[in-house]
Amino acid sequence: MHVILAFDKILLWFLLYSFIGWLWETCLNIVMKKRFVDRGILNGPLCPIYGFGALLAIYALPGEHSFLALFLSSGVLACTLEYLTSWGIEKLFHMRLWDYTNKPFNINGRVYLNGFIFFGLGCTVIKLWVQPHVAELCDAIDPTTLIAVSTTLLVITLVDAVITFGSLISMNSRLGHVESDIKSLKQRGIAHIDVGITAADAHVEAAGARFNAATDGLGTRVGEKVHDAGERVRDASDQFSAHVHDLFSLQQRRLIDAYPQMRTTHDPHLLKEVRAQFAKYRERRAPHTSH
């Protein structure tokens, strides 16, 4: 019973700090980008790397009480965790969710100085001031209630993790499909335009002898041919944006939009094109208001 209660408390701590991390990321994006961005890798409001980082500071540095020692030790531990997480995601799912290559004092684009400072300060604050109160609150909860709540949250989190794992596994193959489809769309679009221009040129050549007498009519027919070609290209483009949107799950679309520095093994411009197709689809589906 004692072991079960200890595990339940640790689980609640992990979920609490994961939620705080998600809240921090969300608020930061609202301030920086002026819009809501769900940066959690899971479907629920959790950033697990923050939860693991907090537990590392709590348990890996049990004897550290100096602010400076905690800050430096926590920064090293947190950056090591972030580096290994980035490396693991890349090996498992063939993608990087974040890339600090252009940031100062980075290590292989996986961690950089600002992260060291922030995580070091955050873990120090948790270790010295926050965690003692959190532990007291958990100790005050009735054991039966504690077990029931933690078990329910554990099941929900595990289901979410399994769904997320499958989503990340399939994302790379879906990006591969889109990469091939984009090339095909561009080829079809060029072909449609060429047909329209060829048809227009044929009209011009056939009517050359009577140009002076039929200038207005010829211009209309040429314009119609070019317009029809353009409409076919636009229709194909709209259909493709819907195809790209529907190919990805809601979670996959959210992750692609939420991590602008995401890198994959595909063409480096592919994700930018996919985001553009998402935006086009949303714009096309958005209700138009009259002024």
Sequence and secondary structure as in RCSB ss.txt:
>XXXX:A:sequence
MHVILAFDKILLWFLLYSFIGWLWETCLNIVMKKRFVDRGILNGPLCPIYGFGALLAIYALPGEHSFLALFLSSG
VLACTLEYLTSWGIEKLFHMRLWDYTNKPFNINGRVYLNGFIFFGLGCTVIKLWVQPHVAELCDAIDPTTLIAVS
TTLLVITLVDAVITFGSLISMNSRLGHVESDIKSLKQRGIAHIDVGITAADAHVEAAGARFNAATDGLGTRVGEK
VHDAGERVRDASDQFSAHVHDLFSLQQRRLIDAYPQMRTTHDPHLLKEVRAQFAKYRERRAPHTSH
>XXXX:A:secstr
 HHHHHHHHHHHHHHHHHHHHHHHHHHHHHHHHSS     SSSSS  HHHHHHHHHHHHH TT   HHHHHHHHH
HHHHHHHHHHHHHHHHHHSEES   TTSTTEETTTEEHHHHHHHHHHHHHIIIIIHHHHHHHHHHS HHHHHHHH
HHHHHHHHHHHHHHHHHHHHHHHHHHHHHHHHHHHHHHHHHHHHHHHHHHHHHHHHTGGGTTTSHHHHHHHHHHH
HHHHHHHHHHHHHHHHHHHHHHS HHHHHHHHH TT EESS TTHHHHHHHHHHHHHHHHS     
